[in-house]
Amino acid sequence: MATILLLVCSNVFMTMAWYGHLKYPTSNLWKAVLISWLIASVEYCFQVPANRIGLNGGFTIGQLKTIQEIITLVVFVVFAFLYFGEKFTWNYWAGFVCIALAGFFIFYYK
């Protein structure tokens, strides 16, 4: 459970670093890069322990990556909806279902 919580925290920071600056397209690029790097450095403080704990806790590296990608999508959907007011259409959801199926197959056989 610690792995999942740390990965959620990690992805919140990374999503902010990668996409938050897009709401301010007229700001200087160097400022966006600097602020994004500062936010991303906090992200690593969660990501690295999450992977270490997860690997020692019985997850494979492939499973850790799959968990991270699924969490990334969930965090991104919430972020895009709340921060940008993005509307998600059926094709987005269909794509997310396919990724969720990939996660199922990664964990189905251990």
C-alpha angles and dihedrals in degrees: 000000000000089000092055094047093048091048091051090052090046093052094048090058094042093050090051090049095048101040110014094084091057089078087066105050095162096057118104114277093227090057091050091050094047095047091044091052091049091051091045091053088061088049091060090055086066101032099055096050091043092057094044093049091044095050091047089045095061105271119129120231089252091052091049091053091047092050090049093051094049091048089047091056094047092048091045093052091052092044095048092047097046101033102034102021089235116178117220117216130198094271092058090051092046089054092049090051089054090052091048088053089053088054090051092054093047090056098034096081119034 
